[in-house]
Amino acid sequence: MQIDAFTILLFGLFIKLVLGVLFFIFWLNDRRGALWFAWWSATYFCGSLAALLFLLRGFTGDFLAIGIGVASLIAAFGCCWQGARAFDKRPPLWFPVLLAPAAWLALCLVPDFINNTSYRVVMSSLLIAPLLAMIAVEFWRGREERLQSRWPVVILFATLALFFACRIPLVNLLPFPFGALPLQPGWMAAFNLIVFFHALMLTVLMVAMSKERLELEQRTKAQTDPLTGALNRRAFMSRGSRLALRHRHENAPLCLLFLDIDHFKSLNDQFGHSGGDDVLMTFVTVVHANIRPTDFLFRIGGEEFCCLLPHTRADQARIVAERIRQQFEMATVDVAGTPVQATVSLGISSTDVFGYDLDALMRKADMAVYAAKRRGRNRVVVATVDDTAGTGAHATIMDGHALPAA
């Protein structure tokens, strides 16, 4: 059975219009947070206009069908590129979006160009293929955001870019629209079917990717302390358990830091809760500046924090903790024009000593903090296996100078 190119193009026109309206509605529901839906809506509207002009080619002049039609198709891919940029919070680049369709229209004003199929195939491919490749690159650049649908989107845009690029070396070997040889209905239908398939699959994947981002943001919000931006206790229980289990399987070292800001209640009483909040924010900034991107900081409650250091031994964790202690001691917080300084006591427990039970690591690090408090605060204490009663008698202490174990 022969594929009807006209039917495919007409069906594609209808589908693009529907998708354009749906994406526009999505954007209206979240104008500030989902700008990419507006760009993708423009993509489908421009694609619909191109399909309509291609269908009317027998009733209109070549400039309207070929010039305006292909320019609309190029503009559609340009809008899709900007949608990819907007999806990853990058600003729009208007010049390339406007330049590519304008360059095509300028070429179509040249009679020798618009009447030469080879020229048209080569130039349209030279304009469309890079745009498709840039869309793939934009989505690839945001790969650090772990969305399952992102990589299929990158692959589909890359294959579509390759598809249009292959028209250039095949221009004198295949019938139009794959090449520049005389048009054959079956080839036209196959071309439209390939483009329609990619458009449909990309639509499904881009909607899925947007949904995955929303779910990720909701999960992140549910596991994030709204004041400091640190992860909360719920995140500690879920992520910490998984991290400990993974390190157990790998037989890799893991350290837990327990951090407690000294005399925080007094700070709250003296400067109010807003002053205490400023101290907390400064403290979190100092901690994040001294840990790796792969480390995790959690706010357990009030002025108590916990930090998980993957693939870290106790001596390495002690260096990190001492660096945090020193820098926080030197930090000055401006509270209503009054310079305020605070200190922190830190306790460390390691899987090398206490195993991979998260509760045991937390309890031992907490006991080490109490030992630091009893010894004068503003110290780092590493819990040892002999410190079973929480006395700190066998803890290693750092307060700016290396001290022998007591």
SVG drawing of the C-alpha trace seen along z (x, -y; Angstrom):
<svg xmlns="http://www.w3.org/2000/svg" viewBox="-6 -49 56 54">
<polyline fill="none" stroke="black" stroke-width="0.4" points="0.0,0.0 1.4,-3.4 1.8,-6.0 -0.1,-9.2 2.2,-12.1 -0.7,-14.6 -2.5,-12.8 0.6,-12.6 1.3,-16.3 -2.4,-17.2 -2.4,-14.9 0.9,-16.4 -0.6,-19.9 -3.5,-19.1 -1.3,-17.4 1.1,-20.4 -1.8,-22.8 -3.2,-20.8 0.3,-20.5 0.9,-24.2 -2.4,-25.0 -1.6,-22.6 1.9,-23.9 0.5,-27.5 -2.0,-26.4 0.8,-24.9 2.7,-28.1 -0.4,-30.2 -0.7,-28.0 2.9,-28.9 4.1,-31.9 7.0,-32.7 8.3,-29.2 7.8,-27.4 8.8,-29.8 10.0,-26.9 6.4,-25.9 5.9,-29.3 8.9,-28.7 7.8,-25.1 4.2,-26.4 5.8,-28.8 7.7,-25.9 4.5,-24.0 2.7,-27.0 5.5,-27.8 5.6,-24.2 1.9,-24.3 2.3,-27.3 5.0,-25.6 2.9,-22.5 -0.1,-24.6 2.0,-26.5 3.5,-23.2 0.0,-21.8 -1.1,-24.9 1.9,-25.0 -0.2,-24.1 -2.4,-27.1 0.2,-29.7 3.4,-31.0 6.8,-29.5 7.9,-32.3 5.0,-31.8 5.1,-28.0 8.9,-27.6 10.2,-30.9 7.8,-31.6 7.1,-27.9 10.7,-26.8 11.4,-30.0 8.6,-29.1 10.1,-25.6 13.6,-27.1 11.9,-29.5 10.2,-26.5 13.6,-24.9 15.0,-28.2 12.1,-28.5 12.7,-25.0 16.4,-25.8 15.3,-28.8 12.9,-26.5 15.8,-24.2 17.8,-27.2 14.8,-28.3 14.4,-24.8 17.9,-25.0 17.4,-28.7 19.6,-30.2 18.7,-33.6 17.3,-33.7 19.5,-34.4 17.3,-36.4 19.8,-37.1 20.3,-33.5 16.5,-32.9 15.8,-35.9 18.9,-35.6 18.4,-32.1 14.8,-32.6 15.8,-36.1 18.8,-34.6 16.6,-32.0 14.0,-34.6 16.8,-36.8 18.1,-33.9 14.6,-33.1 14.4,-36.6 17.1,-35.4 15.3,-33.7 18.2,-31.4 18.1,-30.1 14.4,-29.5 14.2,-27.7 17.1,-25.4 16.2,-22.4 19.8,-21.5 20.5,-24.9 17.4,-24.8 18.1,-21.4 21.7,-22.3 20.9,-25.7 17.9,-24.6 19.9,-21.7 22.8,-24.0 20.4,-26.2 18.3,-23.5 20.9,-20.9 23.0,-23.3 19.9,-24.4 18.9,-20.9 22.5,-20.1 22.4,-23.2 19.2,-22.0 20.8,-18.6 23.8,-20.5 21.6,-22.7 19.9,-19.7 23.2,-17.9 24.7,-20.9 22.1,-20.4 22.9,-16.7 23.9,-17.3 20.2,-17.6 19.4,-13.9 16.2,-13.6 15.6,-10.2 14.1,-11.6 16.9,-14.1 19.3,-11.6 16.6,-10.2 15.8,-13.9 19.5,-14.6 19.7,-11.4 16.6,-12.2 17.6,-15.8 21.1,-14.6 19.7,-12.0 17.4,-14.5 20.3,-16.9 22.3,-14.1 19.3,-13.3 19.1,-16.8 22.9,-17.0 23.0,-13.8 20.8,-15.5 23.8,-17.6 26.1,-14.8 23.1,-12.9 21.7,-15.9 22.4,-14.5 21.7,-10.9 18.2,-10.8 14.8,-12.1 13.4,-15.3 13.1,-16.0 16.0,-13.7 18.0,-15.0 17.4,-17.1 16.3,-14.4 12.7,-14.6 10.1,-14.2 8.6,-10.8 5.5,-10.5 6.8,-7.6 10.0,-9.4 8.0,-12.5 5.8,-10.5 8.8,-8.8 10.4,-12.1 7.2,-13.5 6.8,-10.4 10.3,-10.6 9.9,-14.2 6.5,-13.5 7.8,-10.6 10.6,-12.6 8.2,-15.5 5.8,-13.1 8.5,-11.3 10.2,-14.6 6.8,-16.0 6.2,-13.0 9.8,-13.1 9.8,-16.9 6.5,-16.7 8.0,-13.8 11.1,-15.7 9.1,-18.7 7.1,-16.4 10.3,-14.8 11.7,-18.2 8.6,-19.1 8.7,-15.9 12.4,-16.4 11.8,-20.0 9.0,-18.8 11.2,-16.0 14.0,-18.5 11.7,-21.0 10.4,-18.3 13.9,-17.4 15.3,-21.0 15.4,-23.3 13.6,-26.5 15.8,-28.8 19.3,-27.7 18.9,-25.6 20.6,-22.7 19.0,-19.2 16.7,-18.4 16.3,-15.5 14.1,-13.6 16.8,-13.8 19.4,-12.6 17.4,-9.5 16.8,-8.6 20.0,-9.7 22.2,-8.8 20.8,-5.2 21.5,-4.8 24.9,-6.3 25.9,-4.0 24.6,-1.0 26.5,-1.8 29.7,-2.3 29.2,1.0 28.9,2.8 32.0,1.0 33.8,1.4 34.6,-2.3 35.2,-4.7 32.5,-7.2 32.6,-9.9 29.9,-11.7 30.4,-15.2 28.0,-16.5 28.1,-20.3 26.6,-22.3 26.8,-26.1 28.0,-27.2 25.8,-29.3 23.1,-29.7 20.3,-30.2 22.1,-33.2 22.5,-34.6 18.8,-34.2 18.0,-35.9 20.4,-38.8 19.7,-39.5 16.4,-37.9 15.5,-35.1 16.4,-37.2 19.9,-37.6 20.1,-33.8 18.9,-33.2 21.7,-35.4 24.2,-33.4 22.8,-30.1 23.0,-31.3 26.6,-32.4 27.4,-29.1 25.9,-27.1 27.9,-29.3 31.1,-28.5 30.4,-24.8 29.5,-24.7 32.7,-26.6 34.8,-23.9 33.2,-20.6 33.1,-18.9 30.1,-19.0 29.8,-15.2 29.4,-15.8 26.0,-16.4 25.1,-18.9 21.9,-18.4 20.1,-20.6 19.0,-18.2 17.2,-20.8 17.8,-24.3 21.5,-24.9 22.5,-21.3 23.8,-20.1 25.2,-16.9 27.6,-16.4 28.3,-13.1 31.6,-12.8 31.8,-9.9 35.0,-8.1 36.7,-10.0 38.7,-8.6 38.7,-10.1 42.1,-12.0 40.8,-13.6 37.4,-14.5 39.3,-16.1 41.1,-18.4 37.8,-19.5 36.2,-19.9 39.1,-22.0 38.9,-24.2 35.2,-24.8 35.8,-25.6 38.5,-28.1 36.7,-29.9 33.5,-30.1 35.3,-31.5 36.8,-34.2 33.5,-35.0 31.6,-38.1 27.8,-38.4 26.3,-41.9 23.1,-41.8 21.3,-45.2 24.7,-47.0 26.3,-45.0 29.2,-42.7 28.5,-39.2 30.9,-36.3 30.2,-32.7 31.9,-29.4 31.0,-25.8 31.8,-22.4 32.2,-19.4 32.2,-15.7 33.4,-13.1 32.5,-9.4 33.8,-7.1 32.8,-3.7 36.3,-2.5 35.6,-2.5 31.8,-2.1 30.7,-0.3 28.0,-1.3 25.0,-1.7 23.8,-5.3 22.2,-5.6 25.4,-4.4 27.5,-6.9 25.1,-9.7 25.1,-8.8 28.8,-8.5 29.4,-11.9 26.8,-13.5 28.6,-12.1 31.9,-13.6 30.2,-17.0 29.2,-16.8 32.8,-16.0 33.9,-19.1 31.3,-21.2 32.6,-19.9 36.2,-20.7 35.4,-24.4 33.6,-24.4 35.0,-25.6 36.7,-22.2 36.8,-19.2 36.5,-15.8 37.0,-12.5 35.0,-9.7 37.0,-6.5 35.8,-3.0 36.8,-3.3 34.5,-6.3 31.5,-4.2 30.2,-6.2 30.4,-9.5 33.1,-10.9 35.5,-11.8 38.3,-10.2 39.8,-8.7 38.7,-11.3 41.2,-13.1 40.8,-16.8 41.7,-19.7 41.2,-23.3 43.7,-25.0 46.6,-23.0 47.3,-19.3 46.8,-17.7 47.6,-14.2 44.8,-11.9 43.8,-12.4"/>
</svg>
